[in-house]
Amino acid sequence: MDAILTATNRVIGRTAVIPPRTLSVYPPSVSLSSLSILSKNSVKTKSKGSTLHKTAAHFATLRVSASTQAAPASVEAYTIPTEMKALVYEEYGGVDVLKFDSKVAVPDLKDDQVLVKVVAAALNPVDFKRRMGKFKATDSPLPTVPGYDVAGVVVKVGSQVKELKVGDEVYGDINEKALEGPKQFGSLAEYTAVEEKLLALKPKNLDFVQAAGLPLAIETAYEGLERTGFSAGKSILVLGGAGGVGSLVIQLAKEVFGASKVAATSSTGKLEFLKSLGVDLAIDYTKEKFEDLPEKFDVVYDAVGEGDRAVKAVKEGGSVAVLTGAAPPPAFRFVVTSNGEFLKKLNPFLETGKVKPIIDPKGPYPFDKVVEAFTYLETNRATGKVVVHPIP
Ligand SMILES: NC(=O)c1ccc[n+]([C@@H]2O[C@H](COP(=O)([O-])OP(=O)(O)OC[C@H]3O[C@@H](n4cnc5c(N)ncnc54)[C@H](OP(=O)(O)O)[C@@H]3O)[C@@H](O)[C@H]2O)c1
């Protein structure tokens, strides 16, 4: 897996995957003192109803001390505003419905939630599928602040929060059920409110950009592998190996579950990248049909939507996990459940560098370029994760 670090310098197709700077640069520019955050008190806010706007901007100035894993203890005043900048859409549609709004209400906290000052957020296909109205029936009401993945700093805690404290550097997928009532106030904003149980402390070796690129994708990768009953000594074929989820399925299969063999598909220009992740057999889907290979696999993990073909590549009695599209037997489709415990469990693999976040080199995109970031993600050509940072 150390190959991944070196592979980050390698030119893949026309783009270098993860230029070295992305492995070290970001966050240290973000610290508790630079964010000047710190409060254990609550700011009382009024209920919003269906509007995102506050009418009156009142500010609470709070004084606290905090210590975190990285930042020095400090005492300073921090103001949690009642309004924030956020990306918003008021109707379903294409990227053109996305608007910036600097008067969105900072979300109210429930007892089991913490308020996170967002430092970086990653985009996922569910963000644009939701925006297009695909999950209308179970969505939260419009207007929506999109965003599932967050990495940031806790600035306020609810009364029932047990472990997290102000100043903690955290990351997670803010929506427990991706499609059932995802939050109206997502992570593409200055602040987001999240249940403590969906978060984990940010791995010490990762910056906020890297951490933001993990939660939904790594939890999907992990949950899918568990659901297939994957275990040491089994072989796996990953469809869509270069994407946000696929690149983590490959790494988890190899480093966490002990796969005997990992095969994966991508287009020609990304085959070397797949190998750098630990793939034993990189299959160019523009030239070969994976279902026609004589070799069959214990597990097929489909992150593309090729369920009909995926079931032809699995061994008799094997298992096929499908993330999108058709799932004919024996395939099954599942929807990820966000769970901070997964992140905690994977922490040792992240902190030792055995599993690495893959950040698409076109990013990170600053907040004012978030529409470009979505446009790019929606080409279905991203390598690893598309991350937004800084967020004002
Ligand atoms: N059910 C769930 O809980 C769940 C959770 C997460 C994601 N998903 C879904 O899973 C899918 C993947 O998500 P993601 O975040 O990994 O997306 P992503 O990062 O946007 O995937 C982009 C990657 O897909 C690859 N790709 C596209 N067509 C391919 C093909 N025919 N064969 C092999 N690779 C192909 C591309 O590589 P090339 O450029 O080489 O083609 C690109 O690197 C999405 O549909 C998403 O909505 C579902």
The ligand as a Gaussian input file, in Angstrom:
#p B3LYP/6-31G(d) Opt

LIG

0 1
 N      -26.070000       2.562000      -2.548000
 C      -25.270000       3.363000      -1.855000
 O      -25.340000       3.423000      -0.608000
 C      -24.242000       4.171000      -2.574000
 C      -23.213000       4.794000      -1.863000
 C      -22.233000       5.481000      -2.573000
 C      -22.308000       5.581000      -3.952000
 N      -23.352000       5.001000      -4.602000
 C      -23.438000       5.046000      -6.064000
 O      -22.332000       4.313000      -6.577000
 C      -21.872000       4.893000      -7.776000
 C      -20.380000       5.195000      -7.627000
 O      -20.200000       6.205000      -6.666000
 P      -18.780000       6.941000      -6.553000
 O      -18.882000       7.946000      -5.487000
 O      -17.684000       5.957000      -6.533000
 O      -18.781000       7.687000      -7.984000
 P      -17.599000       8.458000      -8.719000
 O      -16.463000       8.657000      -7.802000
 O      -18.191000       9.661000      -9.348000
 O      -17.178000       7.448000      -9.885000
 C      -16.421000       7.940000     -10.932000
 C      -15.542000       6.813000     -11.453000
 O      -16.368000       5.837000     -12.073000
 C      -15.567000       5.210000     -13.070000
 N      -16.408000       4.602000     -14.087000
 C      -17.412000       5.180000     -14.793000
 N      -17.952000       4.284000     -15.653000
 C      -17.266000       3.126000     -15.478000
 C      -17.347000       1.830000     -16.049000
 N      -18.254000       1.547000     -17.008000
 N      -16.510000       0.876000     -15.623000
 C      -15.582000       1.140000     -14.654000
 N      -15.444000       2.351000     -14.083000
 C      -16.283000       3.318000     -14.483000
 C      -14.756000       6.338000     -13.647000
 O      -13.553000       5.799000     -14.126000
 P      -13.208000       5.928000     -15.698000
 O      -12.974000       7.396000     -15.916000
 O      -12.024000       5.064000     -15.834000
 O      -14.434000       5.454000     -16.451000
 C      -14.535000       7.278000     -12.468000
 O      -13.227000       7.168000     -11.947000
 C      -22.757000       6.111000      -8.013000
 O      -23.815000       5.748000      -8.867000
 C      -23.304000       6.431000      -6.645000
 O      -24.532000       7.107000      -6.658000
 C      -24.327000       4.312000      -3.944000

